[in-house]
Amino acid sequence: MSYWDSHEAVENIVDFALLDKQLEIIANSGARVTLCVGMRQPRWPETHVPQWALDLPEDERIEKYYLYHQTVIDRYKGNPVIESWQLENEFWNKSFGQNNTFSRRRLKKEFSMIRNSDPSRPIIMSLANTFGYPLFGPKPDLYGTTMYLVQYEKGRYTKTKFRPWYFRVRRALVKAISFRSLIIHELQAEPWGPKANWEMEDSEQAKSMGQEQIKKCIAFARRSGIKYTDLWGAEWWYWRKTKSQDMALWSTLASEALESKHNA
């Protein structure tokens, strides 16, 4: 993530020390990165705008964001650990998040800025939760969808009513409409409860995610027929391993990763 409110908390003072360090750690581990850019990026409140920018009129805020957006692209386009860009996150999801603005004109300009500055790397754009379809531009190289099986909403836990066949159909429709592939850019592999993960007891976390539920989520994704999946929750797995000595969860994920590599 390249959160605007994290890296330009004070107007005109840009500090990428934290993001630089994250990318360095990932590069040293031999992994690769999809770097998310845009006002709206994963994690609440979704739209990560610094307070000083929220105090500006909207047109001035957008112009300030364009400057930041270009700064991020220029800084990291030469970094070999980055294999792709993700532009915004579920941009048209109007039911979730705070301080959202929905402007196709802005989205197209952000897209053009990436494409013109770094034409070699693919751009990924996520669809609007489980219902969105790519009817209008801009057209990225890949589309992404989320896949959550158990969530806490309106005071209770609910299970998805979707089945793997729905995502098979959705993948086919995206291909037919846009001639682009659909990936799973967020497969639930961490709890979704009434509080932040670190604020919940183990028993509460287990209501939406645990060793067996992760297996169910991965099996669900495989049955969807979508070939590429990013699991959402690596920080939680590591936290469980180091803080709760939950080696069973870690071993399960390692085993699933080996199976996926073997079947690829």
Phi and psi restraints in degrees (value plus and minus 20) as a CYANA .aco file:
   2 SER   PHI    -144.1  -104.1
   2 SER   PSI      37.5    77.5
   3 TYR   PHI     -75.0   -35.0
   3 TYR   PSI     106.3   146.3
   4 TRP   PHI     -82.0   -42.0
   4 TRP   PSI     -62.9   -22.9
   5 ASP   PHI     -90.4   -50.4
   5 ASP   PSI     -37.7     2.3
   6 SER   PHI    -103.7   -63.7
   6 SER   PSI     -58.6   -18.6
   7 HIS   PHI    -121.1   -81.1
   7 HIS   PSI     -29.7    10.3
   8 GLU   PHI    -159.8  -119.8
   8 GLU   PSI      37.4    77.4
   9 ALA   PHI     -82.9   -42.9
   9 ALA   PSI     -49.9    -9.9
  10 VAL   PHI    -133.7   -93.7
  10 VAL   PSI     112.8   152.8
  11 GLU   PHI     -74.3   -34.3
  11 GLU   PSI     110.4   150.4
  12 ASN   PHI      50.3    90.3
  12 ASN   PSI     -12.9    27.1
  13 ILE   PHI    -135.3   -95.3
  13 ILE   PSI      80.6   120.6
  14 VAL   PHI    -123.1   -83.1
  14 VAL   PSI     108.3   148.3
  15 ASP   PHI    -153.9  -113.9
  15 ASP   PSI      89.7   129.7
  16 PHE   PHI    -122.6   -82.6
  16 PHE   PSI      -0.1    39.9
  17 ALA   PHI     -77.9   -37.9
  17 ALA   PSI     -62.9   -22.9
  18 LEU   PHI     -86.6   -46.6
  18 LEU   PSI     -65.9   -25.9
  19 LEU   PHI     -86.5   -46.5
  19 LEU   PSI     -59.0   -19.0
  20 ASP   PHI     -77.9   -37.9
  20 ASP   PSI     -63.4   -23.4
  21 LYS   PHI     -85.8   -45.8
  21 LYS   PSI     -62.1   -22.1
  22 GLN   PHI     -80.1   -40.1
  22 GLN   PSI     -65.9   -25.9
  23 LEU   PHI     -85.6   -45.6
  23 LEU   PSI     -55.2   -15.2
  24 GLU   PHI     -84.4   -44.4
  24 GLU   PSI     -64.3   -24.3
  25 ILE   PHI     -81.3   -41.3
  25 ILE   PSI     -64.1   -24.1
  26 ILE   PHI     -85.8   -45.8
  26 ILE   PSI     -62.6   -22.6
  27 ALA   PHI     -81.4   -41.4
  27 ALA   PSI     -61.8   -21.8
  28 ASN   PHI     -86.9   -46.9
  28 ASN   PSI     -42.6    -2.6
  29 SER   PHI    -105.7   -65.7
  29 SER   PSI     -29.2    10.8
  30 GLY   PHI      67.3   107.3
  30 GLY   PSI     -10.3    29.7
  31 ALA   PHI    -111.8   -71.8
  31 ALA   PSI     154.5   194.5
  32 ARG   PHI    -145.0  -105.0
  32 ARG   PSI     146.1   186.1
  33 VAL   PHI    -150.1  -110.1
  33 VAL   PSI     118.6   158.6
  34 THR   PHI    -120.1   -80.1
  34 THR   PSI      95.2   135.2
  35 LEU   PHI    -112.3   -72.3
  35 LEU   PSI     101.8   141.8
  36 CYS   PHI    -106.0   -66.0
  36 CYS   PSI     113.7   153.7
  37 VAL   PHI    -149.5  -109.5
  37 VAL   PSI     136.7   176.7
  38 GLY   PHI     107.3   147.3
  38 GLY   PSI     142.5   182.5
  39 MET   PHI     -86.1   -46.1
  39 MET   PSI     -58.4   -18.4
  40 ARG   PHI    -120.5   -80.5
  40 ARG   PSI      94.8   134.8
  41 GLN   PHI    -155.0  -115.0
  41 GLN   PSI     141.2   181.2
  42 PRO   PHI     -75.5   -35.5
  42 PRO   PSI     131.3   171.3
  43 ARG   PHI      70.9   110.9
  43 ARG   PSI     118.2   158.2
  44 TRP   PHI     -77.7   -37.7
  44 TRP   PSI     118.7   158.7
  45 PRO   PHI    -110.6   -70.6
  45 PRO   PSI       4.2    44.2
  46 GLU   PHI      53.2    93.2
  46 GLU   PSI     -76.6   -36.6
  47 THR   PHI    -113.3   -73.3
  47 THR   PSI      86.8   126.8
  48 HIS   PHI    -118.6   -78.6
  48 HIS   PSI      58.9    98.9
  49 VAL   PHI    -129.4   -89.4
  49 VAL   PSI     110.1   150.1
  50 PRO   PHI     -84.9   -44.9
  50 PRO   PSI     132.9   172.9
  51 GLN   PHI     -79.8   -39.8
  51 GLN   PSI     -57.9   -17.9
  52 TRP   PHI     -82.2   -42.2
  52 TRP   PSI     -52.1   -12.1
  53 ALA   PHI     -97.0   -57.0
  53 ALA   PSI     -54.1   -14.1
  54 LEU   PHI     -83.6   -43.6
  54 LEU   PSI     -46.3    -6.3
  55 ASP   PHI     -98.1   -58.1
  55 ASP   PSI     -29.4    10.6
  56 LEU   PHI    -107.7   -67.7
  56 LEU   PSI     136.0   176.0
  57 PRO   PHI     -77.8   -37.8
  57 PRO   PSI     130.4   170.4
  58 GLU   PHI     -78.2   -38.2
  58 GLU   PSI     -61.5   -21.5
  59 ASP   PHI     -84.7   -44.7
  59 ASP   PSI     -56.8   -16.8
  60 GLU   PHI     -89.0   -49.0
  60 GLU   PSI     -58.4   -18.4
  61 ARG   PHI     -80.8   -40.8
  61 ARG   PSI     -62.8   -22.8
  62 ILE   PHI     -83.4   -43.4
  62 ILE   PSI     -63.4   -23.4
  63 GLU   PHI     -83.7   -43.7
  63 GLU   PSI     -59.4   -19.4
  64 LYS   PHI     -83.9   -43.9
  64 LYS   PSI     -57.5   -17.5
  65 TYR   PHI     -86.4   -46.4
  65 TYR   PSI     -61.6   -21.6
  66 TYR   PHI     -74.2   -34.2
  66 TYR   PSI     -61.0   -21.0
  67 LEU   PHI     -82.2   -42.2
  67 LEU   PSI     -64.1   -24.1
  68 TYR   PHI     -85.8   -45.8
  68 TYR   PSI     -64.0   -24.0
  69 HIS   PHI     -75.1   -35.1
  69 HIS   PSI     -68.1   -28.1
  70 GLN   PHI     -86.2   -46.2
  70 GLN   PSI     -55.8   -15.8
  71 THR   PHI     -82.5   -42.5
  71 THR   PSI     -62.7   -22.7
  72 VAL   PHI     -83.0   -43.0
  72 VAL   PSI     -67.7   -27.7
  73 ILE   PHI     -79.7   -39.7
  73 ILE   PSI     -68.4   -28.4
  74 ASP   PHI     -83.6   -43.6
  74 ASP   PSI     -54.6   -14.6
  75 ARG   PHI     -90.7   -50.7
  75 ARG   PSI     -57.2   -17.2
  76 TYR   PHI    -131.8   -91.8
  76 TYR   PSI     -23.5    16.5
  77 LYS   PHI     -85.1   -45.1
  77 LYS   PSI     -41.7    -1.7
  78 GLY   PHI    -114.3   -74.3
  78 GLY   PSI     -18.2    21.8
  79 ASN   PHI    -101.3   -61.3
  79 ASN   PSI      98.7   138.7
  80 PRO   PHI     -88.9   -48.9
  80 PRO   PSI     -35.9     4.1
  81 VAL   PHI     -93.5   -53.5
  81 VAL   PSI     -38.8     1.2
  82 ILE   PHI    -107.7   -67.7
  82 ILE   PSI      99.0   139.0
  83 GLU   PHI    -120.3   -80.3
  83 GLU   PSI     -37.4     2.6
  84 SER   PHI    -182.9  -142.9
  84 SER   PSI     145.7   185.7
  85 TRP   PHI    -131.1   -91.1
  85 TRP   PSI     123.2   163.2
  86 GLN   PHI    -130.4   -90.4
  86 GLN   PSI     102.8   142.8
  87 LEU   PHI    -115.5   -75.5
  87 LEU   PSI      96.3   136.3
  88 GLU   PHI      38.7    78.7
  88 GLU   PSI    -200.0  -160.0
  89 ASN   PHI    -161.6  -121.6
  89 ASN   PSI      94.6   134.6
  90 GLU   PHI      25.8    65.8
  90 GLU   PSI      35.6    75.6
  91 PHE   PHI     -73.7   -33.7
  91 PHE   PSI     -57.0   -17.0
  92 TRP   PHI    -115.4   -75.4
  92 TRP   PSI      -7.3    32.7
  93 ASN   PHI     -99.6   -59.6
  93 ASN   PSI      75.6   115.6
  94 LYS   PHI    -106.0   -66.0
  94 LYS   PSI     -22.7    17.3
  95 SER   PHI    -119.2   -79.2
  95 SER   PSI     -19.3    20.7
  96 PHE   PHI    -162.5  -122.5
  96 PHE   PSI     112.3   152.3
  97 GLY   PHI      89.8   129.8
  97 GLY   PSI     153.4   193.4
  98 GLN   PHI    -146.1  -106.1
  98 GLN   PSI     135.4   175.4
  99 ASN   PHI      38.2    78.2
  99 ASN   PSI      12.3    52.3
 100 ASN   PHI     -98.2   -58.2
 100 ASN   PSI     122.2   162.2
 101 THR   PHI    -148.6  -108.6
 101 THR   PSI     126.3   166.3
 102 PHE   PHI    -146.8  -106.8
 102 PHE   PSI      78.2   118.2
 103 SER   PHI    -152.7  -112.7
 103 SER   PSI      92.0   132.0
 104 ARG   PHI     -86.1   -46.1
 104 ARG   PSI     -51.0   -11.0
 105 ARG   PHI     -80.9   -40.9
 105 ARG   PSI     -65.5   -25.5
 106 ARG   PHI     -84.3   -44.3
 106 ARG   PSI     -62.8   -22.8
 107 LEU   PHI     -80.5   -40.5
 107 LEU   PSI     -62.5   -22.5
 108 LYS   PHI     -85.5   -45.5
 108 LYS   PSI     -58.6   -18.6
 109 LYS   PHI     -88.5   -48.5
 109 LYS   PSI     -62.2   -22.2
 110 GLU   PHI     -78.9   -38.9
 110 GLU   PSI     -62.0   -22.0
 111 PHE   PHI     -81.6   -41.6
 111 PHE   PSI     -67.2   -27.2
 112 SER   PHI     -82.2   -42.2
 112 SER   PSI     -55.9   -15.9
 113 MET   PHI     -84.0   -44.0
 113 MET   PSI     -60.3   -20.3
 114 ILE   PHI     -87.8   -47.8
 114 ILE   PSI     -70.2   -30.2
 115 ARG   PHI     -81.1   -41.1
 115 ARG   PSI     -61.2   -21.2
 116 ASN   PHI     -91.4   -51.4
 116 ASN   PSI     -53.8   -13.8
 117 SER   PHI    -102.8   -62.8
 117 SER   PSI     -50.1   -10.1
 118 ASP   PHI    -164.5  -124.5
 118 ASP   PSI      54.2    94.2
 119 PRO   PHI     -90.4   -50.4
 119 PRO   PSI     -31.1     8.9
 120 SER   PHI    -104.7   -64.7
 120 SER   PSI     -46.7    -6.7
 121 ARG   PHI    -114.1   -74.1
 121 ARG   PSI     122.5   162.5
 122 PRO   PHI     -90.0   -50.0
 122 PRO   PSI     131.4   171.4
 123 ILE   PHI    -132.0   -92.0
 123 ILE   PSI     111.0   151.0
 124 ILE   PHI    -129.5   -89.5
 124 ILE   PSI     118.3   158.3
 125 MET   PHI    -149.7  -109.7
 125 MET   PSI     112.7   152.7
 126 SER   PHI    -107.5   -67.5
 126 SER   PSI     123.8   163.8
 127 LEU   PHI     -97.8   -57.8
 127 LEU   PSI     147.9   187.9
 128 ALA   PHI     -96.0   -56.0
 128 ALA   PSI      77.9   117.9
 129 ASN   PHI      23.0    63.0
 129 ASN   PSI    -160.2  -120.2
 130 THR   PHI    -109.8   -69.8
 130 THR   PSI     -15.7    24.3
 131 PHE   PHI    -136.8   -96.8
 131 PHE   PSI     -38.5     1.5
 132 GLY   PHI     -89.0   -49.0
 132 GLY   PSI     129.0   169.0
 133 TYR   PHI    -155.0  -115.0
 133 TYR   PSI     128.0   168.0
 134 PRO   PHI    -104.1   -64.1
 134 PRO   PSI      57.1    97.1
 135 LEU   PHI    -105.2   -65.2
 135 LEU   PSI     -43.9    -3.9
 136 PHE   PHI    -152.6  -112.6
 136 PHE   PSI     151.1   191.1
 137 GLY   PHI     -98.7   -58.7
 137 GLY   PSI     153.6   193.6
 138 PRO   PHI     -96.9   -56.9
 138 PRO   PSI     143.2   183.2
 139 LYS   PHI    -128.3   -88.3
 139 LYS   PSI      90.1   130.1
 140 PRO   PHI    -100.1   -60.1
 140 PRO   PSI    -194.0  -154.0
 141 ASP   PHI    -102.9   -62.9
 141 ASP   PSI     -48.2    -8.2
 142 LEU   PHI    -163.1  -123.1
 142 LEU   PSI     129.1   169.1
 143 TYR   PHI    -129.1   -89.1
 143 TYR   PSI     129.2   169.2
 144 GLY   PHI    -142.2  -102.2
 144 GLY   PSI     131.1   171.1
 145 THR   PHI    -150.2  -110.2
 145 THR   PSI     132.0   172.0
 146 THR   PHI    -108.7   -68.7
 146 THR   PSI     142.2   182.2
 147 MET   PHI    -170.4  -130.4
 147 MET   PSI      79.7   119.7
 148 TYR   PHI    -139.0   -99.0
 148 TYR   PSI     110.3   150.3
 149 LEU   PHI    -120.4   -80.4
 149 LEU   PSI     -52.6   -12.6
 150 VAL   PHI    -154.0  -114.0
 150 VAL   PSI     103.8   143.8
 151 GLN   PHI    -156.1  -116.1
 151 GLN   PSI     134.6   174.6
 152 TYR   PHI    -121.4   -81.4
 152 TYR   PSI      95.7   135.7
 153 GLU   PHI    -161.4  -121.4
 153 GLU   PSI     115.6   155.6
 154 LYS   PHI      33.3    73.3
 154 LYS   PSI      22.6    62.6
 155 GLY   PHI      64.4   104.4
 155 GLY   PSI     -10.9    29.1
 156 ARG   PHI    -174.7  -134.7
 156 ARG   PSI     140.4   180.4
 157 TYR   PHI    -104.7   -64.7
 157 TYR   PSI     117.3   157.3
 158 THR   PHI    -149.9  -109.9
 158 THR   PSI     130.2   170.2
 159 LYS   PHI    -127.3   -87.3
 159 LYS   PSI     126.8   166.8
 160 THR   PHI     -81.4   -41.4
 160 THR   PSI     123.7   163.7
 161 LYS   PHI    -112.0   -72.0
 161 LYS   PSI     -29.0    11.0
 162 PHE   PHI     -96.0   -56.0
 162 PHE   PSI     132.9   172.9
 163 ARG   PHI    -142.2  -102.2
 163 ARG   PSI     141.2   181.2
 164 PRO   PHI     -73.7   -33.7
 164 PRO   PSI     -53.1   -13.1
 165 TRP   PHI     -81.9   -41.9
 165 TRP   PSI     -50.9   -10.9
 166 TYR   PHI     -80.6   -40.6
 166 TYR   PSI     -62.2   -22.2
 167 PHE   PHI     -92.3   -52.3
 167 PHE   PSI     -46.5    -6.5
 168 ARG   PHI     -84.1   -44.1
 168 ARG   PSI     -65.0   -25.0
 169 VAL   PHI     -84.9   -44.9
 169 VAL   PSI     -62.8   -22.8
 170 ARG   PHI     -82.0   -42.0
 170 ARG   PSI     -62.6   -22.6
 171 ARG   PHI     -79.1   -39.1
 171 ARG   PSI     -63.1   -23.1
 172 ALA   PHI     -85.5   -45.5
 172 ALA   PSI     -59.1   -19.1
 173 LEU   PHI     -87.8   -47.8
 173 LEU   PSI     -62.0   -22.0
 174 VAL   PHI     -79.6   -39.6
 174 VAL   PSI     -62.5   -22.5
 175 LYS   PHI     -82.9   -42.9
 175 LYS   PSI     -62.5   -22.5
 176 ALA   PHI     -88.8   -48.8
 176 ALA   PSI     -57.1   -17.1
 177 ILE   PHI     -97.2   -57.2
 177 ILE   PSI     -63.1   -23.1
 178 SER   PHI    -138.5   -98.5
 178 SER   PSI     -27.4    12.6
 179 PHE   PHI      38.4    78.4
 179 PHE   PSI      14.9    54.9
 180 ARG   PHI    -146.1  -106.1
 180 ARG   PSI     136.1   176.1
 181 SER   PHI    -106.7   -66.7
 181 SER   PSI     137.6   177.6
 182 LEU   PHI    -133.5   -93.5
 182 LEU   PSI     109.4   149.4
 183 ILE   PHI    -135.1   -95.1
 183 ILE   PSI     144.6   184.6
 184 ILE   PHI    -115.0   -75.0
 184 ILE   PSI      88.7   128.7
 185 HIS   PHI    -114.9   -74.9
 185 HIS   PSI     -30.1     9.9
 186 GLU   PHI    -165.6  -125.6
 186 GLU   PSI      78.7   118.7
 187 LEU   PHI    -118.6   -78.6
 187 LEU   PSI     104.3   144.3
 188 GLN   PHI     -78.7   -38.7
 188 GLN   PSI     102.2   142.2
 189 ALA   PHI    -162.4  -122.4
 189 ALA   PSI       9.4    49.4
 190 GLU   PHI    -169.9  -129.9
 190 GLU   PSI     144.8   184.8
 191 PRO   PHI     -86.5   -46.5
 191 PRO   PSI     134.2   174.2
 192 TRP   PHI    -151.2  -111.2
 192 TRP   PSI      71.4   111.4
 193 GLY   PHI    -139.1   -99.1
 193 GLY   PSI    -186.1  -146.1
 194 PRO   PHI     -95.8   -55.8
 194 PRO   PSI     -32.1     7.9
 195 LYS   PHI    -155.4  -115.4
 195 LYS   PSI     154.8   194.8
 196 ALA   PHI     -82.1   -42.1
 196 ALA   PSI     131.6   171.6
 197 ASN   PHI     -72.8   -32.8
 197 ASN   PSI     -63.9   -23.9
 198 TRP   PHI     -94.1   -54.1
 198 TRP   PSI     -28.9    11.1
 199 GLU   PHI    -116.4   -76.4
 199 GLU   PSI     -27.8    12.2
 200 MET   PHI    -119.5   -79.5
 200 MET   PSI     123.2   163.2
 201 GLU   PHI     -85.7   -45.7
 201 GLU   PSI     139.7   179.7
 202 ASP   PHI     -75.9   -35.9
 202 ASP   PSI     -60.1   -20.1
 203 SER   PHI     -83.8   -43.8
 203 SER   PSI     -54.2   -14.2
 204 GLU   PHI     -94.0   -54.0
 204 GLU   PSI     -60.6   -20.6
 205 GLN   PHI     -79.2   -39.2
 205 GLN   PSI     -58.8   -18.8
 206 ALA   PHI     -87.7   -47.7
 206 ALA   PSI     -35.6     4.4
 207 LYS   PHI     -88.9   -48.9
 207 LYS   PSI     -44.2    -4.2
 208 SER   PHI    -141.0  -101.0
 208 SER   PSI     -36.0     4.0
 209 MET   PHI    -178.6  -138.6
 209 MET   PSI     120.1   160.1
 210 GLY   PHI    -190.5  -150.5
 210 GLY   PSI    -190.3  -150.3
 211 GLN   PHI     -77.2   -37.2
 211 GLN   PSI     -69.1   -29.1
 212 GLU   PHI     -91.7   -51.7
 212 GLU   PSI     -55.2   -15.2
 213 GLN   PHI     -88.3   -48.3
 213 GLN   PSI     -56.2   -16.2
 214 ILE   PHI     -81.5   -41.5
 214 ILE   PSI     -61.0   -21.0
 215 LYS   PHI     -79.9   -39.9
 215 LYS   PSI     -61.6   -21.6
 216 LYS   PHI     -84.6   -44.6
 216 LYS   PSI     -61.1   -21.1
 217 CYS   PHI     -84.0   -44.0
 217 CYS   PSI     -64.7   -24.7
 218 ILE   PHI     -86.1   -46.1
 218 ILE   PSI     -60.9   -20.9
 219 ALA   PHI     -83.3   -43.3
 219 ALA   PSI     -60.2   -20.2
 220 PHE   PHI     -79.7   -39.7
 220 PHE   PSI     -67.1   -27.1
 221 ALA   PHI     -82.3   -42.3
 221 ALA   PSI     -61.2   -21.2
 222 ARG   PHI     -83.4   -43.4
 222 ARG   PSI     -58.5   -18.5
 223 ARG   PHI     -90.1   -50.1
 223 ARG   PSI     -37.5     2.5
 224 SER   PHI     -91.3   -51.3
 224 SER   PSI     -39.0     1.0
 225 GLY   PHI      64.1   104.1
 225 GLY   PSI     -23.2    16.8
 226 ILE   PHI     -97.8   -57.8
 226 ILE   PSI     108.0   148.0
 227 LYS   PHI    -101.3   -61.3
 227 LYS   PSI     -50.9   -10.9
 228 TYR   PHI    -132.7   -92.7
 228 TYR   PSI     111.1   151.1
 229 THR   PHI    -157.3  -117.3
 229 THR   PSI     111.0   151.0
 230 ASP   PHI    -121.8   -81.8
 230 ASP   PSI     102.9   142.9
 231 LEU   PHI    -102.4   -62.4
 231 LEU   PSI     118.7   158.7
 232 TRP   PHI    -124.7   -84.7
 232 TRP   PSI      86.9   126.9
 233 GLY   PHI     127.5   167.5
 233 GLY   PSI      -2.6    37.4
 234 ALA   PHI     -79.7   -39.7
 234 ALA   PSI     -56.3   -16.3
 235 GLU   PHI     -83.3   -43.3
 235 GLU   PSI     -57.6   -17.6
 236 TRP   PHI     -88.5   -48.5
 236 TRP   PSI     -62.2   -22.2
 237 TRP   PHI     -77.5   -37.5
 237 TRP   PSI     -67.4   -27.4
 238 TYR   PHI     -84.1   -44.1
 238 TYR   PSI     -61.0   -21.0
 239 TRP   PHI     -82.4   -42.4
 239 TRP   PSI     -62.8   -22.8
 240 ARG   PHI     -83.6   -43.6
 240 ARG   PSI     -59.0   -19.0
 241 LYS   PHI     -87.1   -47.1
 241 LYS   PSI     -63.1   -23.1
 242 THR   PHI    -108.5   -68.5
 242 THR   PSI     -52.5   -12.5
 243 LYS   PHI    -116.0   -76.0
 243 LYS   PSI     -51.9   -11.9
 244 SER   PHI    -135.2   -95.2
 244 SER   PSI     -15.5    24.5
 245 GLN   PHI      31.3    71.3
 245 GLN   PSI      19.5    59.5
 246 ASP   PHI    -106.9   -66.9
 246 ASP   PSI      58.4    98.4
 247 MET   PHI     -95.6   -55.6
 247 MET   PSI     -43.0    -3.0
 248 ALA   PHI     -84.0   -44.0
 248 ALA   PSI     -63.6   -23.6
 249 LEU   PHI     -82.1   -42.1
 249 LEU   PSI     -66.9   -26.9
 250 TRP   PHI     -81.6   -41.6
 250 TRP   PSI     -63.3   -23.3
 251 SER   PHI     -85.7   -45.7
 251 SER   PSI     -58.0   -18.0
 252 THR   PHI     -81.0   -41.0
 252 THR   PSI     -65.0   -25.0
 253 LEU   PHI     -87.3   -47.3
 253 LEU   PSI     -58.5   -18.5
 254 ALA   PHI     -82.9   -42.9
 254 ALA   PSI     -60.7   -20.7
 255 SER   PHI     -85.4   -45.4
 255 SER   PSI     -62.7   -22.7
 256 GLU   PHI     -85.2   -45.2
 256 GLU   PSI     -57.3   -17.3
 257 ALA   PHI     -84.7   -44.7
 257 ALA   PSI     -61.4   -21.4
 258 LEU   PHI     -85.0   -45.0
 258 LEU   PSI     -60.0   -20.0
 259 GLU   PHI     -84.6   -44.6
 259 GLU   PSI     -61.5   -21.5
 260 SER   PHI     -84.1   -44.1
 260 SER   PSI     -60.1   -20.1
 261 LYS   PHI     -85.2   -45.2
 261 LYS   PSI     -60.1   -20.1
 262 HIS   PHI     -86.6   -46.6
 262 HIS   PSI     -56.0   -16.0
 263 ASN   PHI    -106.8   -66.8
 263 ASN   PSI     -28.5    11.5
